[in-house]
């Protein structure tokens, strides 16, 4: 049996792009016992409830900053997907403590509440910006990743297992550059603003991201960071595909922004295992057991990468051309 059927699932931050797609997917393709939406915005919950009004749905107002509310909400939950975060890079730079309260303190609260309720399987969503971070958002997500992985070493005899899924920009999500470029194209803007002519990014669709999380739930021992093999896009090519007749204007890199993104830095190569369609980063410290991470719970076999391996958006072996970009979006 899979980890969803006849189980109670809670998703933090679930009125966001990922959360809505995740709920849609599990209601369509699985048979969960109960699905709990946990978020702080009552209007977004109301709007979501008009779309997802299945009798299995529950809508809990709550903030990941509130540990007591999380403890109450996670009572009887089997699977927790932690998607709540403050994600906007420039806003995080301007409001650092607010970002820390949600992304770091919130992660700690989710972990403690899951342990208190002995939730079986917990996956936290991460970002490529957590690898070698240069902005506050990435730094807080790196802290969150470390907290979730280390939770496996403090759980004692509890059955809870914690893992992380890390991937790149999500095409069409809130905050993605794609809706922004589309709007400029529809309005026949004078130019498309490009931060740097050589900027590259990893891209994944919402559906691909959701399915990778669901697959990771089945694969996880606890303690892994799962990273999918996904294509890269050059931002100038993205702009050309969306608005072929509008010129570009270089506006400069924004605060906290990278030229290229990295999902596996060279410093983590010794922890990295390569599988057919994904990578796993093993935990740096593993007190509880001698888990063989080279074999997933689905029986997939991985192998160690080369010593100086790095998985970065500018050195990727998979790239999307103009037609593929249009198909993606």
VENVEN-V189168 format. One record per backbone hydrogen bond with DSSP energy under -0.5 kcal/mol. NH is the residue of the N-H (numbers start at 1). CO is the residue of the C=O. Records with the same first field share a line. If there is no record, write none. Layout:
# VENVEN-V189168
NH=CO + CO
This chain:
# VENVEN-V189168
6=31
7=4
9=7 + 34
10=79
11=36
12=10 + 81
13=38
14=11 + 38
16=13
20=16
21=17
22=18
23=19
24=20
25=21
26=22
27=23
28=24
29=25
30=26
33=7
34=7
35=56
36=9
37=35 + 58
38=11 + 36
39=37 + 60
42=40
45=41
46=42
47=43
48=44
49=45
50=46
51=47 + 48
52=48
53=51
57=54
58=35
60=37 + 58
61=59
62=39
66=63
67=65
70=66
71=67
72=68
73=69
74=70
75=72
77=74
78=8
79=8
80=121
81=10
82=80 + 123
83=12 + 81
87=85
89=87
92=88
93=89
94=90
95=91
99=95
100=96
101=97
102=98
103=99
104=100
105=100
106=101
108=104
109=105
110=106
111=107
112=108
113=109
114=110
115=111
116=112
117=113
118=114 + 115
119=114
120=78
121=78
122=161
123=80
124=163
125=82
126=165
128=167
130=127
131=128
132=130
133=130
139=135
140=136
141=137
142=138
143=139
144=140
145=141
146=142
147=143
148=144
149=145
150=146
151=147
152=149
153=150
154=151
155=151
158=155
161=120
163=122
164=224
165=124
166=226
169=202
171=169 + 204
173=170
176=173
180=176
181=177
182=178
183=179
184=180
185=181
186=182
187=183
188=185
189=184
192=247
193=191
194=249
199=196
200=259
201=233
203=231
204=169
206=171
209=205
210=206
211=207
212=208
213=209
214=210
215=211
216=212
217=213
218=214
219=215
220=216
223=162
225=281
226=164 + 224
227=279
228=166
229=277
230=228
232=318
233=201
235=199
237=234
238=234
239=235
240=236
241=237
242=238
243=239
246=243
249=192
251=194 + 249
252=194 + 195
257=254
263=311
264=311
268=265
269=266
271=268
272=268 + 269
273=280
274=303
275=278
279=227
280=273
281=225
282=271 + 280
291=289
293=291
295=292
296=300
297=219
299=296
302=294
303=274
305=272
309=306
311=264
312=310
313=261
315=312
320=232
325=321
326=322
327=323
328=324
329=325
